Amino acid sequence: MKLAAAYVRVSDERQDEYSPDSQLNLIRDYAKRNDYLIPKEFVFYDDGISAKSTKGRLEFNRMIAMAESKDHPFDAIIVWKFSRFSRNTEDSILLKARLRRHNVAVLSVSERTDESNEFGELIERIIEWDDAHYLTRLSQEVKRGMLEKASRGEPMSRQFGYDLRNKKLIPNADAEIVRRIFREFLSGVGMAAIAKSLNADGFRTSRGNPADNRFIEYTLNNPVYIGKIRWSKDGHAASKRDYRSDNVLLFDGTHEPLIPQEDWDAAQARLLDLKRKYTRYQRREQPIEFMLKGLMRCSSCGATLCLAQSGKVNYIQCHNYNRGKCSVSHCLSLNVANREVIAALQHAVLTMDFNIVPRVVDTGSDTTDYDRLIRAEERKLQKAKEAYLEGIDTIEEYRSNKQKLQKQIDYLQAERCKQQEIKPFDKTEFAEKVSSVIRLISSDADELAKNEALRSILQKIVYRKAPRELILFFYV
């Protein structure tokens, strides 16, 4: 009597599968009729995993590795259907060929093929092709079914402002938030201001996040609030920000609208007007309007402080605060900011106290991007490891590949060290450089030249509003 392994797999993708116990019973009956013995330790089971690939099928990969070992303790792998083994035709052919080299057969309980018959292998390939084609058919059927649901006005998922009960959207307590957003927007309030107002009242989204511009914009563009269901022609859920694409389909829903049609139309008109206005003033290359651009950072969220204007006064403010994502204002007059940065630089030179952030300096003799080459070799090393874990390569093959790739990585790292060096730090020399920058930014030079000079010595400047403090991070 020969030894065999039993492989049992169930997935979440079809309704006609036998349970794991039923599959195992059928396999054991088949083994008994064909003089195979299946010990308990040779039963392998994967639950809720697709057979589209071998990735993630831990028990399957353990079984294949055991079958390809030198002693290959069993002579056959028995499955209920070949689809339990693999739905990918190429994987199936490759794996079975490898197993045959170790004299291990793959047998199906319900799909009989006769290896002694010249048509046996052809029949097996046809079965495998049908299993692979099933996944494509399944995907098409799911898309068709969801489009049918959308056309009947049934929701695809829960929506903010509604609960999903018995395949129907029912307004909940958040419905008033939706009405408030539309009401304030139509009264002329900006999206960032609406977000700040909601957050000040303790509002959080369904994911526990504070409101921001994206949340407000999506709410204002979601047709579910006028009783519509949105879907797309290609069978995918319409993109949350693809609001007016020709690919988007709208169907009458079965749920109660939260917003009157006239308010929706007015909101859409204002949104389009804002979009046109933004596009008109948008520039591909933004000029350097002030010397601190891109350098000043908010101490609360780390965002850049951007230039704004109130009347004739220029000031800088946290970018995220303007968008409603940061709750702490870092408003500071631009003239005051310039003076305080110069004073902070002068103090650093006087005390010789520099908060240093080292950076690697290129010697200029070699322009090869060794970091990119090293990352590429590291990816190859990871793939070699995955091939071993999935049973594609033997331990000997993996060890050989690993040694070759690691040797190449070591070589590239050595070359990178030759290419680059850490520039030695001399406080006196650096203080002279900072002093020259101070002289430049205190002159009548243009803002671009001042900004470039500051960037040559500074990584960033963090502004802490409460103690009115600037923290300078110097580059060496």
Steps between C-alpha positions, in 0.01 A plus 500: 500500500636841396492820709314809380435856617154659508465866408178675601420861409187709531456855373242774530436529129248229409198328650542146365801398708491210740591576862856410614373189681302389196800549270724301737247217525481475120880504475536223763238285320688547171831414669357180650360386163837563332729350765630826645549573870467860626662549845365786713823698464458500119168687504550862386226762525468866383186692596344794315793540257480534122691259278576771245861487622708311757574815700354488850412128483720395789388138527514453122857630486600280796354198320687579174828548687451163671417331169818640343726399788754223444291229668158635371304310770186458286444385141190699413302813588125437494250787463124512465535698174799628307371852575589435866863457389517809274277719281801643319577280199865603471564444873325163485704373203827618656426353844384165365809474280720566802313242706530239225879537520467379859256222401207672673166497314208740539165314502144635491211315666227640279687563173641174367792503258690197380875569481549184291263641239652748252196726551521493881736797528299698244180445700680616814615820325144571382375464859772738623418755228133489600595562865716798401227637272255474790671791680453723194135400469450558871639854479275582203195359678572701814531823297181421311316427824615825664398703195159332516474592869594862428245523218231388747604780736661270757804641685844345457614600849415706805513878447573778748168628633330162455490155657477196271211277607343224294674625185360850549652829615327644808584858617680510835624773738778600259237610247487836678877540445443455125223762501723736701786465249274587207332782695829669597656450158202661327518794744852573372716324760815337361570128524794547738290720729220240502750229597641713783149573627409130507824405673452773760170329588679167548407345165679188378449299181397133504874417509561722800677778306427874517328658202716657228451654155483159330220382728298818443560492123399133473183561701403792276555286189331179619171454308374251760371804692251578222381139483742368234727195480834552322675224302730482197479354151805276545353323801702669772372727775525856372809678629431719800658796321395414144181700546409604146662238279307363201575156645277563804142369499222631723188302592196594707541353847238354731613710800386835640693806366657730758545803272243668268588498131516880483758513783704230326497693171605821677784320680624346173495843333712650779742206493552543126551874546763438769672245277516745207634771730768270641603379155529856373751595768685170510861517381722217387811653653432687819730799553699560819299790648684508835838380617363256762288305251517124563717544811263606778310210659202473739605354838159330539469302176826558311336662197660791313403856591361664187462861398160669539371856507256693717436845359847639429675282761688188386514214748587130506267227623503120534393339172300229682328762716379672183359162383329430834733208587706675773328649803784735604544833324863601432425841355803729495568826321744444214713802600519374859589150378785634284641709788482211748673257263786747447524551879505124560779456243703780660455340844619162365816664358565691822466195725643257242199277586376326186229234501666280239328261257783316316459436130701291256701700248583363155871522410405549135729228363224241448137571409376139526180468705619220729196530727272408210722206400513371858120520531466299177729225633315497833171449311657204316610358835147531638357326191750217540386458860134496394576239232650276768213555745245421230681179409618613157872484587675244718702606804821440301379724216396770745835483681692533172285792378527673837881478502528646148257786568651585840847512343370750241332709771823509704692613191251780422504619860880517494490700175243736652734562795780588257269736310378689805650642813375685807636851480699585817339769714698809594297738720704808414480435126127427523439818707664703223268337246193580712623860538523537121143370469383754760660779299327383182149463646535841669576664164275599209560172316193334346298248702615205288869569573423540871303175506781309328754644744293393799453151355877463470531506882152408631292186475196655667382755757236383749278776637355443846230761549428470873854590620559704177806291422687406182698174487759501221625172353833564323645298213870418505 
